[in-house]
Amino acid sequence: MSQAHPTDDLRIERIRSIISPAALMQEWPVAEETAVFVEQARKDAENIMQGKDDRLLVVAGPCSIHDRESALEYAKLLLKARQKHAADLDLVMRV
């Protein structure tokens, strides 16, 4: 293995390949309830962006998720805010 260069990210422990989206969908298919939720969320966002829904679309959340538990905690808090402000806002978690 070659020596580390000063511009290398020295915090990287390992590099591994990820599976393709098709393989991921085959291995972990989406539950019907989840698919229905995603389809409706996309329709809601589209309606807001086209002016058919006068709510404000708010996309909030972390840039990336490194800690599953923290992400789930954030999602639960966002869900409460989503329910509270549903008449005026469509809050979507960015993940």
Secondary structure as UniProt FT lines:
FT   TURN            6..7
FT   TURN            10..11
FT   HELIX           21..27
FT   HELIX           32..49
FT   TURN            50..51
FT   STRAND          56..60
FT   HELIX           68..84
FT   TURN            85..88
FT   STRAND          89..93
//
